[in-house]
Amino acid sequence: MRMLHTSDWHVGRTFHGADLLAEQESVLGHLADLVREEGVDVVLVAGDVYDRAVPSAEAVRVATGALARMREAGAQIVLTPGNHDSAARLGAFGEFAAAGGLHLRTTIAELHRPVVLEDEHGPVALYGIPYLEPEVARHALGVPDARGHTGVLTEAMRRVRDDLADRRPGTRSVVLAHAFVTGGAASESERTIAVGGVEQVPGSVFDGAEYVALGHLHGPQRLAEHLRYSGSPLAYSFSEAAQHKSVWLVDLDGGGLAGVERRELPVPRRLATVRGRLAELLEDRRYDEFADCYLSATLTDRVRPVDAMRKLRERFPHAVHLDWEPEDGAATVLRYAEAVRGRSDAEIGRSFLADCRGAPPSEREHALLMAALETAGKGDPERDGDPR
């Protein structure tokens, strides 16, 4: 049996405000092509299909369209919810969907009841463990004393092993789970699942399965031969710019796990980071290669440039993030109480402008500031400020 392990689609997510639905539709379509080209029997989707519990109609269209293409390409699909999904919404009409080859494993009560598929070597039991919020899951699982993610996943896997022990000898097992397993490397784009400061679980919790398809962390990674994250199919933060997004092709034979191969995914739009003075970024031909990238720029001008993002987007239409870090260290961090104590409203306003831009206000800006303060009913804007 050949399986394709993917997760963390986050359909409907934006990237610093930029709509990603077209890119998501493209890369998920590539997964359907892989199903056909590689002879995949089962697609494993380990959580976070959507980016929010109530996805938009367009996000639903993209996700269901991708699932339909994978099914048309010949694969059964086993899907579990992650911490971004609504398990109840995702699992709606699950019994009817299973008849068409889409197996939605979304309830805690059903996590030990697998999807059982056959190949020439016999049965394969695929267990889908939905994301388990510890406070809810420990009561639903009947283990009120269970502590954190480790406690509830330990109980979930106990139920899985008990069910497997009652099945035909030689039945191979695959587990889908959405969790932060110790040893995994996080990115900036995952939502924390920490409970009481502890979100990680040991990999030993999943002992006994031929393969564990993990979701939650967005970088593809191997924790053990049978224990892997596929990562997200697209980068959702600039911390992922160097990652090679991919999926795992997993083969089972009669003895269990026969092999795992990596398949890299296309990048609809690259990510890039640049640093320098605004004029340099706008004029230097070295930056031409980034014109079509999602761009994060850090400006090093001594004075904060006015209208910098608009100017950047004239050259880099997909610039989405901007920082200012003066090369001479002019930027400072001030506490409010210290910044205003014993100072007039005008002094506070001038200081604010200087701190934000790295230079004092011009005569015209000072005149506008004074007029604004007078209009706001401040009386004499040069009087002492309120230290509160």
C-alpha positions as CSV (number, residue, x, y, z in Angstrom):
1,M,0.0,0.0,0.0
2,R,1.3,3.4,-0.9
3,M,0.3,6.5,1.1
4,L,0.8,10.2,0.7
5,H,1.3,12.1,4.0
6,T,0.3,15.7,4.0
7,S,-1.0,18.2,6.6
8,D,-1.5,21.8,7.6
9,W,-3.1,23.1,4.4
10,H,-4.5,26.1,6.3
11,V,-6.8,26.9,3.4
12,G,-8.0,30.4,3.7
13,R,-5.0,31.8,5.4
14,T,-3.5,35.1,4.4
15,F,0.2,36.0,4.3
16,H,0.7,39.4,6.0
17,G,-2.6,40.4,4.5
18,A,-2.1,38.9,1.0
19,D,-4.7,36.4,-0.2
20,L,-3.2,32.9,-0.7
21,L,-6.2,31.0,-2.1
22,A,-4.8,30.9,-5.7
23,E,-1.4,29.6,-4.5
24,Q,-3.1,27.1,-2.2
25,E,-5.3,25.8,-5.0
26,S,-2.3,25.4,-7.2
27,V,-0.1,23.4,-4.8
28,L,-3.0,21.2,-3.7
29,G,-3.7,20.5,-7.3
30,H,-0.1,19.3,-7.5
31,L,-0.8,16.8,-4.7
32,A,-3.6,15.4,-6.8
33,D,-1.2,15.0,-9.7
34,L,1.2,13.2,-7.4
35,V,-1.5,10.8,-6.4
36,R,-2.0,9.8,-10.1
37,E,1.7,9.8,-11.1
38,E,2.9,7.9,-8.0
39,G,0.1,5.4,-7.8
40,V,-1.0,6.5,-4.3
41,D,-3.6,4.4,-2.6
42,V,-4.4,6.5,0.4
43,V,-3.9,10.3,1.2
44,L,-3.3,11.0,4.9
45,V,-4.3,14.6,5.9
46,A,-3.1,15.1,9.5
47,G,-5.1,18.2,10.5
48,D,-5.5,21.9,9.9
49,V,-7.3,21.6,6.6
50,Y,-8.6,25.1,7.2
51,D,-7.0,28.1,8.9
52,R,-10.1,28.9,11.0
53,A,-13.0,27.1,12.6
54,V,-15.5,28.8,10.3
55,P,-13.8,29.0,6.8
56,S,-15.0,31.2,4.0
57,A,-17.0,29.8,1.2
58,E,-14.0,30.3,-1.1
59,A,-11.8,28.4,1.3
60,V,-14.3,25.5,1.4
61,R,-14.4,25.5,-2.4
62,V,-10.6,25.2,-2.7
63,A,-10.4,22.5,-0.1
64,T,-13.2,20.4,-1.3
65,G,-12.0,20.8,-4.9
66,A,-8.6,19.5,-4.0
67,L,-10.1,16.5,-2.1
68,A,-12.3,15.7,-5.1
69,R,-9.3,15.8,-7.5
70,M,-7.3,13.4,-5.2
71,R,-10.3,11.1,-5.1
72,E,-10.7,11.2,-8.9
73,A,-7.0,10.4,-9.2
74,G,-7.6,7.1,-7.5
75,A,-6.9,7.5,-3.8
76,Q,-8.9,7.0,-0.7
77,I,-8.5,9.9,1.8
78,V,-8.3,9.8,5.6
79,L,-8.5,13.2,7.2
80,T,-8.4,14.4,10.8
81,P,-8.9,17.9,12.2
82,G,-6.2,20.1,13.8
83,N,-6.3,22.8,16.3
84,H,-7.3,25.4,13.7
85,D,-10.3,23.3,12.4
86,S,-13.7,22.8,13.8
87,A,-14.0,19.1,14.3
88,A,-17.8,19.1,14.2
89,R,-18.0,21.2,11.0
90,L,-15.2,19.2,9.3
91,G,-16.9,15.9,10.2
92,A,-20.4,16.8,9.1
93,F,-21.9,14.1,6.8
94,G,-18.8,11.9,7.5
95,E,-20.8,8.7,7.1
96,F,-22.0,9.7,3.7
97,A,-18.5,11.0,2.7
98,A,-17.0,7.6,3.6
99,A,-19.1,5.9,1.0
100,G,-17.3,8.0,-1.6
101,G,-13.8,7.3,-0.3
102,L,-13.4,10.4,2.0
103,H,-12.9,9.1,5.6
104,L,-13.4,11.9,8.2
105,R,-12.0,10.9,11.6
106,T,-13.1,13.8,13.7
107,T,-14.6,12.6,17.0
108,I,-12.8,11.6,20.2
109,A,-15.3,8.7,20.7
110,E,-14.3,7.1,17.4
111,L,-10.5,7.6,17.5
112,H,-9.9,3.9,18.2
113,R,-12.1,2.8,15.4
114,P,-10.0,2.7,12.3
115,V,-10.5,2.9,8.6
116,V,-9.6,-0.6,7.4
117,L,-8.3,-1.0,3.9
118,E,-6.9,-4.1,2.2
119,D,-3.9,-4.7,0.0
120,E,-2.3,-7.9,-1.3
121,H,-0.7,-8.5,2.2
122,G,-3.9,-8.1,4.2
123,P,-5.6,-5.4,6.2
124,V,-4.2,-2.0,7.1
125,A,-5.9,-0.2,10.0
126,L,-5.7,3.6,9.8
127,Y,-6.5,5.4,13.1
128,G,-7.3,9.1,13.0
129,I,-6.7,10.9,16.3
130,P,-8.3,14.4,16.1
131,Y,-6.5,17.3,17.8
132,L,-7.1,16.7,21.5
133,E,-7.6,19.8,23.6
134,P,-6.4,18.4,27.0
135,E,-9.1,20.0,29.2
136,V,-11.9,18.7,27.0
137,A,-10.3,15.4,25.9
138,R,-9.5,14.2,29.4
139,H,-13.1,14.1,30.4
140,A,-14.3,12.8,27.0
141,L,-11.8,10.0,27.3
142,G,-12.7,9.2,30.9
143,V,-9.3,10.1,32.4
144,P,-10.0,13.2,34.4
145,D,-6.5,13.0,36.1
146,A,-4.6,13.0,32.7
147,R,-2.2,15.8,32.5
148,G,-1.7,17.9,29.4
149,H,-1.2,16.7,25.9
150,T,0.9,13.7,26.9
151,G,-1.8,12.4,29.2
152,V,-4.7,12.5,26.7
153,L,-2.6,11.2,23.8
154,T,-1.3,8.3,26.0
155,E,-4.9,7.3,26.6
156,A,-5.8,7.7,23.0
157,M,-3.0,5.4,21.9
158,R,-3.9,2.9,24.6
159,R,-7.3,2.6,23.0
160,V,-5.7,2.3,19.6
161,R,-3.4,-0.5,20.8
162,D,-6.3,-2.3,22.5
163,D,-8.3,-2.2,19.3
164,L,-5.3,-3.4,17.2
165,A,-4.7,-6.3,19.6
166,D,-8.3,-7.6,18.8
167,R,-7.8,-7.5,15.1
168,R,-6.5,-10.2,12.7
169,P,-2.9,-11.1,13.3
170,G,-0.6,-9.3,10.9
171,T,-2.8,-6.2,10.6
172,R,-0.6,-3.2,10.0
173,S,-1.4,0.1,11.6
174,V,-1.0,3.8,10.7
175,V,-1.8,6.7,13.0
176,L,-2.6,10.3,12.1
177,A,-2.2,12.8,14.9
178,H,-1.9,16.6,15.3
179,A,0.6,17.3,18.1
180,F,3.9,18.8,19.0
181,V,6.3,15.9,19.4
182,T,9.5,16.4,21.3
183,G,12.4,16.9,18.9
184,G,10.3,18.7,16.3
185,A,11.4,22.2,15.1
186,A,8.7,24.9,15.2
187,S,8.3,27.8,12.8
188,E,6.8,31.3,13.5
189,S,3.5,30.4,11.8
190,E,2.1,27.7,14.1
191,R,-0.5,28.7,16.7
192,T,0.7,27.6,20.2
193,I,-1.1,24.6,21.8
194,A,0.7,25.0,25.1
195,V,-1.4,24.1,28.1
196,G,0.1,25.1,31.5
197,G,3.4,25.7,29.7
198,V,3.7,22.2,28.3
199,E,2.7,21.4,24.7
200,Q,5.3,18.8,23.7
201,V,4.8,15.0,23.9
202,P,7.4,12.3,23.7
203,G,7.5,10.3,20.5
204,S,7.3,7.1,22.5
205,V,3.6,7.8,23.0
206,F,3.0,6.5,19.5
207,D,5.0,3.3,19.8
208,G,3.5,0.3,18.1
209,A,2.3,1.9,14.9
210,E,4.0,1.1,11.6
211,Y,3.8,4.7,10.6
212,V,2.7,7.9,12.4
213,A,1.6,10.8,10.1
214,L,2.1,13.9,12.2
215,G,0.6,17.4,11.7
216,H,1.0,20.8,13.4
217,L,4.6,21.8,12.7
218,H,5.1,23.5,9.4
219,G,8.5,22.3,8.5
220,P,9.0,18.8,7.0
221,Q,11.0,16.7,9.4
222,R,11.9,13.1,10.3
223,L,11.9,12.3,14.1
224,A,12.3,8.6,13.5
225,E,11.9,6.4,10.4
226,H,8.2,5.8,11.2
227,L,7.5,9.2,12.9
228,R,7.4,12.3,10.6
229,Y,5.9,15.7,9.9
230,S,5.0,16.5,6.4
231,G,4.9,20.2,7.1
232,S,2.6,22.7,5.4
233,P,2.5,22.7,1.6
234,L,3.1,26.5,1.5
235,A,5.3,28.8,3.7
236,Y,3.2,30.8,6.1
237,S,6.0,32.9,7.7
238,F,9.3,34.3,6.6
239,S,11.0,31.9,9.1
240,E,10.0,29.2,6.5
241,A,11.7,30.9,3.6
242,A,14.6,28.3,3.4
243,Q,12.4,25.3,3.9
244,H,11.8,22.9,1.0
245,K,8.1,22.2,1.2
246,S,7.3,18.6,0.5
247,V,5.2,15.5,1.2
248,W,6.1,11.9,2.2
249,L,5.4,8.9,0.1
250,V,5.0,6.0,2.5
251,D,5.1,2.3,1.4
252,L,3.9,-0.6,3.4
253,D,4.6,-4.2,2.6
254,G,3.6,-7.4,4.4
255,G,6.2,-6.8,7.1
256,G,5.3,-3.2,7.9
257,L,7.1,-0.1,6.8
258,A,8.9,-0.7,3.6
259,G,10.2,2.8,2.8
260,V,9.5,6.5,2.9
261,E,10.4,8.9,0.0
262,R,10.2,12.7,-0.1
263,R,8.6,14.6,-2.9
264,E,9.2,18.4,-3.0
265,L,6.4,20.7,-3.9
266,P,6.4,23.6,-6.3
267,V,6.6,27.1,-4.9
268,P,3.9,29.4,-6.5
269,R,5.7,32.5,-5.2
270,R,9.0,32.7,-3.4
271,L,9.7,34.5,-0.2
272,A,12.6,36.9,0.2
273,T,14.1,39.2,2.8
274,V,16.2,42.3,2.1
275,R,17.9,44.9,4.2
276,G,19.3,48.3,3.3
277,R,18.5,52.0,2.8
278,L,15.3,52.7,1.0
279,A,17.0,54.4,-2.0
280,E,19.3,51.5,-2.3
281,L,16.5,48.9,-2.4
282,L,14.6,51.0,-5.0
283,E,17.5,51.6,-7.3
284,D,20.1,48.8,-7.0
285,R,19.8,46.2,-9.8
286,R,20.9,43.5,-7.4
287,Y,17.4,43.3,-6.1
288,D,15.7,42.8,-9.4
289,E,15.4,39.0,-8.7
290,F,13.0,39.7,-5.8
291,A,10.5,41.7,-7.9
292,D,8.0,38.8,-8.0
293,C,8.6,37.6,-4.4
294,Y,6.7,38.0,-1.2
295,L,9.1,40.5,0.3
296,S,10.1,41.4,3.9
297,A,12.2,44.6,4.0
298,T,14.2,46.0,6.8
299,L,15.1,49.7,6.3
300,T,18.4,51.0,7.7
301,D,17.9,54.7,6.9
302,R,19.0,57.1,9.7
303,V,15.6,58.8,9.5
304,R,12.5,56.7,9.0
305,P,11.4,57.2,5.4
306,V,7.9,58.6,4.8
307,D,5.5,56.4,2.8
308,A,8.1,53.7,2.5
309,M,5.7,50.7,1.9
310,R,4.0,52.5,-1.0
311,K,7.4,53.3,-2.6
312,L,8.6,49.7,-2.1
313,R,5.6,48.3,-3.8
314,E,6.2,50.3,-6.9
315,R,9.2,48.1,-7.5
316,F,8.2,45.1,-5.4
317,P,4.4,44.6,-5.9
318,H,4.3,41.8,-3.4
319,A,6.1,43.5,-0.5
320,V,4.1,42.6,2.6
321,H,6.3,43.4,5.6
322,L,8.4,46.3,6.7
323,D,10.7,47.0,9.6
324,W,12.9,49.9,10.4
325,E,16.3,49.3,12.1
326,P,18.6,52.4,11.7
327,E,22.1,51.3,11.0
328,D,23.5,53.6,13.7
329,G,21.1,52.3,16.3
330,A,19.0,55.5,16.4
331,A,15.8,53.7,17.3
332,T,15.1,53.5,21.0
333,V,12.4,52.0,23.2
334,L,10.8,54.3,25.8
335,R,8.5,53.6,28.6
336,Y,5.4,55.9,28.5
337,A,5.7,57.2,32.1
338,E,9.4,58.0,31.6
339,A,8.7,59.6,28.2
340,V,6.1,62.1,29.5
341,R,7.1,63.0,33.0
342,G,7.5,66.7,33.5
343,R,7.2,67.5,29.8
344,S,4.7,69.7,28.0
345,D,2.3,68.4,25.4
346,A,4.4,70.0,22.6
347,E,7.6,68.4,23.9
348,I,5.9,65.0,24.1
349,G,4.6,65.4,20.5
350,R,8.0,66.5,19.2
351,S,9.7,63.6,21.0
352,F,7.2,61.1,19.6
353,L,7.9,62.2,16.1
354,A,11.7,62.1,16.7
355,D,11.5,58.6,18.2
356,C,9.3,57.3,15.4
357,R,11.3,58.8,12.5
358,G,14.8,59.1,14.0
359,A,14.9,62.9,13.4
360,P,13.2,66.0,14.9
361,P,10.1,67.4,13.2
362,S,10.7,70.0,10.5
363,E,9.4,73.6,11.0
364,R,6.3,72.8,9.0
365,E,5.6,69.6,11.0
366,H,6.1,71.5,14.3
367,A,3.6,74.1,13.2
368,L,1.1,71.4,12.3
369,L,1.6,69.7,15.7
370,M,1.0,73.0,17.6
371,A,-2.1,73.6,15.5
372,A,-3.4,70.1,16.3
373,L,-2.8,70.5,20.0
374,E,-4.6,73.8,20.1
375,T,-7.6,72.4,18.1
376,A,-7.8,69.5,20.5
377,G,-8.4,72.1,23.3
378,K,-5.0,71.8,25.0
379,G,-4.8,75.5,25.7
380,D,-1.1,76.3,25.9
381,P,0.6,73.2,24.4
382,E,3.9,74.3,25.9
383,R,2.7,73.8,29.5
384,D,3.9,70.9,31.6
385,G,2.6,67.5,30.7
386,D,0.6,65.3,33.1
387,P,3.0,62.6,34.4
388,R,0.2,60.1,34.6
